[in-house]
């Protein structure tokens, strides 16, 4: 899967923090991502739905619009948001990792959940019964998964403490995509804060014997890495 953070709009809805998935059997591209009204009202909708569209080609116009992949259910599952999905295909199943906000509400920033949703067809998603996989802050989000040998590594954005501090990129490891442990901070930025920051949307690429980590820097920020 590939993550894009740039926002785009379809009809009266906008989509950002989306993931691309290619279905090799059906030769079809899928996009799943945060969606909200063009005039975003964070209080009414902080990101409660994941839009789902598909196409035979990346250049197809228009893409086919499907029912939402998921809608946050706070009453039943304590999901206060659904942010920044990342999808992995492994042994006939799709594993989608999503920031699901805090069980105390979207405003409780020090305990955001990382949840897992599983599907065989990219349309019907089941909540993993042992959600959340882990909890972190400040607004821990933007998961990205890479396979490294016999293990999987999940990178995500967080802070040096759940209430703020240096912006960091943290990582968990897993053998089976279900159970995650051994949290480590793999990158620390000199900038301190809470929301946003220079470590959003981390992405790791391997070329040869080296790994390259990329992250989002807002244009107004003076630092680059």
Secondary structure, DSSP 8 states (H G I E B T S, - for coil): -EEE-S-EEETTEEEEEEEEEEETTTTEEEEEEEEEESS--TTT-SS-EEEEEEESSTT-SS-EEEEEEEE--HHHH-----EEEEEEEETTEEEEEEEEEETT-TT-TT-EEEEEEEESSSSS-EE-TT--SEEETTT-EEEEEEEETTEEEEEEEEEEETTEEEEEEEEEEESSSS--EEEEEEEEEEEEESSS-TTEEEEEEEETTEEEEEEE--TT-S---
